[in-house]
Amino acid sequence: MMITPRRLGTVLLPLFAAQALAAEPARNPRLDDQTQLPKAPARALGQNHFQPPAEADIPNNAYGDLVRRGQDLFMNTKALAPEYVGNEMNCVNCHIDRGRKADSAPLWAAYTMYPAYRKKNNKVNTFVERMQGCFQFSMNGKAPAPDSEVLTALTAYAYWMSSGVPIGKAMPGRGFDEPPLPRGGYDIARGKVVYDRQCALCHGVEGEGKKVGATSVFPPLWGKDSYNWGAGMHRINTAAGFIQHNMPLGRGKTLSDQEAWDVAAYVNAHERPQDPRLVNGDIDETRKRYHAEDGVNLYGVVVDGRKLGQGVK
């Protein structure tokens, strides 16, 4: 059975059936909570991505100390700010190479784009508020206070990384540069095959991630220790962009558009912590308010006989 993204909320979607979701030409799978931000321009032939200042250039003064603290928090968020993190994630898990890598939502391309309106909370957000959302959704935790030491240090780090970037100008490499939805749609069963071959070695057969002692070295991709149903990465289109450009680690841009969409769908067809915006304890109501027009996602969709969005603890 071939279906369109618009009908996702009402269709049964067997997890292991070899059935693909068809593309719908009139639908824009890029629709997300930041559509007011201008699209990142393509990098011109021969043009290099912006290069943030080198770590060795951090000044040896009070400002430099704060920047270094921000970098440490960025790399080791769970260990250094455990009161705000409710899973096994760190900032660097979604923003590769200390937030420096192009097409991995680099800090240098994000900081100068705020304040900006976000549909997600229907308000103009500062960069600090944007980071608070990351703690609440991607880290399934608690938002630090705006004037907290944690957010002050992370802001200083992002500010330093964006030295030389024009204010309000979308830079090539911003975001995840999502691949277009393939003509034949995506297929969860094919995604499992890609996952088993390309992802399971690092992230575990059951998506549980890998630890060395108490430290998570590869993040869990579903289950109680992963990002929740409100995180941007729960969108299949967003995850496909991140995966294609950055995974397998060190071998980014080796998966086709089809493989990226398929494996992103497989990952996001698994249960994870509940969306903290759950409306009246009702998944369908929450989908209607927050997920129905939030890119391509499976929240509130029946997969393998079970409605996703139940949440896990």
C-alpha positions as CSV (number, residue, x, y, z in Angstrom):
1,M,0.0,0.0,0.0
2,M,1.4,3.4,-1.0
3,I,0.5,6.4,1.2
4,T,1.4,10.0,1.4
5,P,2.8,12.0,4.3
6,R,-0.5,13.8,4.8
7,R,-2.3,10.6,5.6
8,L,0.4,9.3,8.0
9,G,-1.8,10.0,11.1
10,T,-4.5,7.6,10.1
11,V,-2.7,4.7,8.4
12,L,-1.4,1.4,9.8
13,L,2.3,1.2,9.0
14,P,3.8,-2.3,9.6
15,L,7.3,-2.0,10.9
16,F,8.8,-4.9,9.1
17,A,6.6,-5.0,6.0
18,A,8.3,-4.0,2.8
19,Q,6.0,-1.1,2.2
20,A,7.2,2.3,1.2
21,L,5.7,5.7,1.9
22,A,5.2,7.5,-1.4
23,A,6.3,11.1,-1.9
24,E,3.6,13.7,-2.4
25,P,4.8,16.4,-4.8
26,A,2.6,19.1,-3.3
27,R,4.0,18.5,0.2
28,N,7.1,20.1,1.5
29,P,8.9,17.7,3.9
30,R,11.2,20.5,5.1
31,L,8.3,22.1,7.0
32,D,9.5,22.4,10.6
33,D,9.5,24.8,13.5
34,Q,12.1,27.2,12.0
35,T,10.6,27.9,8.6
36,Q,11.0,31.7,9.1
37,L,14.8,31.3,8.9
38,P,16.2,31.7,5.3
39,K,17.3,28.5,3.7
40,A,21.0,28.0,3.9
41,P,22.5,28.7,0.5
42,A,24.4,26.1,-1.4
43,R,28.1,26.3,-1.3
44,A,29.6,27.7,-4.5
45,L,31.9,25.5,-6.5
46,G,35.4,25.8,-5.1
47,Q,34.1,27.7,-2.0
48,N,35.1,26.4,1.4
49,H,32.7,26.5,4.4
50,F,33.3,29.1,7.0
51,Q,36.1,28.1,9.3
52,P,35.6,29.1,13.0
53,P,38.7,30.2,15.0
54,A,41.0,27.5,16.1
55,E,40.9,26.3,19.7
56,A,44.4,27.5,20.2
57,D,43.2,31.1,19.5
58,I,40.9,31.2,22.5
59,P,42.4,34.1,24.6
60,N,44.0,33.6,27.9
61,N,41.8,35.8,30.0
62,A,38.4,35.7,31.8
63,Y,36.5,35.6,28.5
64,G,38.7,32.7,27.2
65,D,38.0,30.8,30.4
66,L,34.3,31.1,29.9
67,V,34.6,30.0,26.3
68,R,36.6,26.9,27.4
69,R,34.0,26.2,30.0
70,G,31.3,26.4,27.3
71,Q,33.3,24.0,25.1
72,D,33.7,21.5,28.0
73,L,29.9,21.7,28.6
74,F,29.2,21.2,25.0
75,M,31.4,18.1,24.8
76,N,30.4,16.6,28.2
77,T,27.0,17.9,28.9
78,K,25.7,14.8,30.7
79,A,28.7,14.7,33.1
80,L,29.1,18.4,33.7
81,A,25.4,19.5,33.9
82,P,23.6,16.3,35.0
83,E,20.8,18.3,36.7
84,Y,19.6,19.4,33.3
85,V,20.1,16.3,31.3
86,G,17.6,13.4,31.5
87,N,19.1,11.0,29.0
88,E,22.6,9.9,27.7
89,M,23.0,12.7,25.2
90,N,25.6,15.5,24.9
91,C,25.4,18.6,22.7
92,V,28.2,17.2,20.5
93,N,26.1,14.2,19.6
94,C,24.0,16.3,17.2
95,H,26.6,19.0,16.5
96,I,29.7,17.1,15.4
97,D,33.3,18.1,15.9
98,R,32.6,20.4,18.9
99,G,29.9,22.2,17.0
100,R,32.3,23.1,14.1
101,K,31.3,20.7,11.3
102,A,29.3,22.1,8.4
103,D,25.9,20.4,7.7
104,S,25.8,19.3,11.4
105,A,24.0,22.4,12.7
106,P,27.3,24.1,13.5
107,L,27.3,26.8,16.2
108,W,28.9,29.3,14.0
109,A,26.0,29.2,11.6
110,A,23.3,29.3,14.3
111,Y,24.3,31.9,16.8
112,T,24.0,34.9,14.4
113,M,20.5,33.8,13.2
114,Y,18.8,34.6,16.5
115,P,16.5,36.1,17.8
116,A,14.1,34.4,15.5
117,Y,10.4,33.2,15.5
118,R,9.8,29.5,16.2
119,K,6.6,27.8,15.4
120,K,7.4,25.2,18.0
121,N,6.6,27.6,20.9
122,N,4.9,30.4,18.8
123,K,7.2,33.1,20.0
124,V,10.4,35.0,19.1
125,N,13.2,33.1,20.7
126,T,16.7,34.3,21.7
127,F,19.6,32.0,21.2
128,V,19.5,31.2,25.0
129,E,15.9,30.1,24.7
130,R,16.8,28.0,21.7
131,M,19.4,26.2,23.8
132,Q,16.8,25.8,26.6
133,G,14.7,23.9,24.1
134,C,17.6,21.6,23.4
135,F,17.9,20.7,27.0
136,Q,14.1,20.1,27.3
137,F,13.7,18.1,24.1
138,S,16.9,16.7,22.7
139,M,18.3,15.9,26.2
140,N,14.9,15.1,27.7
141,G,15.8,17.2,30.6
142,K,15.2,20.5,32.3
143,A,15.9,24.0,30.9
144,P,18.6,25.9,32.8
145,A,17.7,29.4,33.8
146,P,18.6,32.0,31.2
147,D,21.2,33.6,33.5
148,S,22.7,30.2,34.6
149,E,26.4,29.6,34.4
150,V,25.7,26.7,32.0
151,L,23.9,28.8,29.4
152,T,26.2,31.8,29.9
153,A,29.2,29.6,29.1
154,L,27.5,27.9,26.2
155,T,26.5,31.3,24.7
156,A,30.1,32.5,25.1
157,Y,31.3,29.5,23.2
158,A,28.8,29.9,20.4
159,Y,29.6,33.6,20.2
160,W,33.4,32.9,19.9
161,M,32.8,30.2,17.3
162,S,30.8,32.7,15.1
163,S,33.5,35.3,15.1
164,G,33.4,36.9,11.6
165,V,30.0,35.6,10.6
166,P,27.6,38.4,9.4
167,I,24.6,38.9,11.7
168,G,21.4,37.4,10.2
169,K,23.1,35.9,7.1
170,A,22.3,32.3,6.4
171,M,25.7,30.5,5.8
172,P,26.3,27.5,3.6
173,G,26.5,24.5,6.0
174,R,23.9,25.7,8.4
175,G,21.5,23.0,9.7
176,F,21.6,19.5,8.3
177,D,20.8,20.1,4.5
178,E,18.0,17.5,4.3
179,P,17.9,15.3,1.2
180,P,14.7,15.4,-0.8
181,L,12.1,12.8,-0.1
182,P,12.8,10.0,-2.7
183,R,10.2,9.5,-5.4
184,G,9.2,6.1,-4.0
185,G,9.0,7.5,-0.4
186,Y,10.8,5.7,2.4
187,D,10.7,2.2,3.7
188,I,11.1,1.2,7.3
189,A,12.0,-2.4,6.6
190,R,14.8,-1.3,4.2
191,G,15.9,1.1,6.9
192,K,16.5,-1.8,9.3
193,V,18.8,-3.4,6.8
194,V,20.8,-0.2,6.5
195,Y,20.8,0.2,10.3
196,D,22.1,-3.4,10.9
197,R,24.9,-2.9,8.3
198,Q,25.9,0.6,9.0
199,C,24.8,1.7,12.4
200,A,24.4,-1.2,14.9
201,L,28.2,-1.6,15.5
202,C,28.3,1.8,17.3
203,H,24.7,2.4,18.4
204,G,23.8,-1.1,19.4
205,V,21.5,-3.7,17.8
206,E,18.6,-2.3,19.9
207,G,19.6,1.3,19.5
208,E,20.9,1.4,23.1
209,G,24.2,3.1,22.3
210,K,27.6,2.2,23.6
211,K,29.2,3.1,27.0
212,V,32.7,2.9,28.4
213,G,32.1,2.5,32.1
214,A,29.5,5.1,33.0
215,T,30.3,7.3,30.0
216,S,28.2,7.1,26.8
217,V,30.5,7.2,23.8
218,F,27.9,6.5,21.2
219,P,24.4,7.9,22.0
220,P,21.3,5.7,22.1
221,L,19.0,6.3,19.2
222,W,15.7,5.2,20.8
223,G,14.5,4.1,24.2
224,K,14.5,5.8,27.6
225,D,18.0,7.3,27.2
226,S,17.6,8.9,23.8
227,Y,16.0,12.2,22.6
228,N,12.3,12.6,23.3
229,W,9.3,12.9,20.9
230,G,9.5,16.7,20.9
231,A,13.1,16.8,19.7
232,G,13.8,18.0,16.2
233,M,15.6,14.8,15.4
234,H,12.3,12.8,15.7
235,R,11.4,14.3,12.3
236,I,12.5,11.8,9.7
237,N,13.5,14.5,7.2
238,T,15.8,16.2,9.8
239,A,17.3,12.9,10.9
240,A,17.9,11.9,7.2
241,G,19.9,15.1,6.7
242,F,22.0,14.6,9.8
243,I,22.6,10.9,8.9
244,Q,23.5,11.5,5.3
245,H,26.1,14.2,6.0
246,N,27.6,12.7,9.2
247,M,27.1,9.0,9.4
248,P,28.6,6.5,9.6
249,L,31.0,8.5,11.7
250,G,33.9,9.5,9.6
251,R,32.2,8.3,6.4
252,G,29.5,10.9,5.9
253,K,28.0,11.4,2.5
254,T,28.3,7.8,1.6
255,L,24.6,6.9,2.0
256,S,22.2,7.7,-0.8
257,D,19.1,9.9,-0.3
258,Q,17.0,6.7,-0.2
259,E,19.2,5.0,2.4
260,A,19.3,8.1,4.6
261,W,15.5,8.4,4.6
262,D,15.0,4.7,5.1
263,V,17.3,4.4,8.1
264,A,16.0,7.7,9.6
265,A,12.5,6.2,9.4
266,Y,13.6,3.0,11.0
267,V,15.3,4.8,13.9
268,N,12.3,7.1,14.4
269,A,9.8,4.2,14.2
270,H,10.9,3.2,17.7
271,E,9.5,4.4,21.0
272,R,11.3,7.1,23.0
273,P,10.5,9.4,25.9
274,Q,7.2,11.3,25.8
275,D,6.9,14.7,24.2
276,P,6.9,17.0,27.3
277,R,4.2,19.1,25.6
278,L,1.7,16.2,25.9
279,V,-1.8,17.7,25.7
280,N,-4.3,16.4,28.2
281,G,-2.5,13.0,28.2
282,D,-3.8,12.5,24.7
283,I,-1.4,11.4,21.8
284,D,-3.9,12.3,19.0
285,E,-4.5,15.7,20.4
286,T,-0.7,16.3,20.8
287,R,-0.1,15.2,17.3
288,K,-2.8,17.5,16.0
289,R,-1.3,20.5,17.8
290,Y,2.4,19.9,17.5
291,H,3.2,17.1,15.1
292,A,0.8,17.1,12.2
293,E,2.6,19.9,10.4
294,D,6.0,19.3,11.8
295,G,7.9,17.9,9.0
296,V,7.6,14.1,8.4
297,N,7.3,12.2,11.6
298,L,5.6,9.1,13.1
299,Y,4.3,10.5,16.4
300,G,0.8,9.3,16.9
301,V,1.1,6.9,13.9
302,V,0.3,3.2,14.3
303,V,3.4,1.1,13.5
304,D,3.5,-2.7,13.7
305,G,0.1,-2.6,15.5
306,R,1.1,0.0,18.1
307,K,0.5,3.7,18.2
308,L,3.8,5.5,18.6
309,G,4.1,8.3,21.2
310,Q,3.3,6.3,24.3
311,G,6.7,7.3,25.7
312,V,9.2,5.3,27.7
313,K,10.7,6.0,31.1
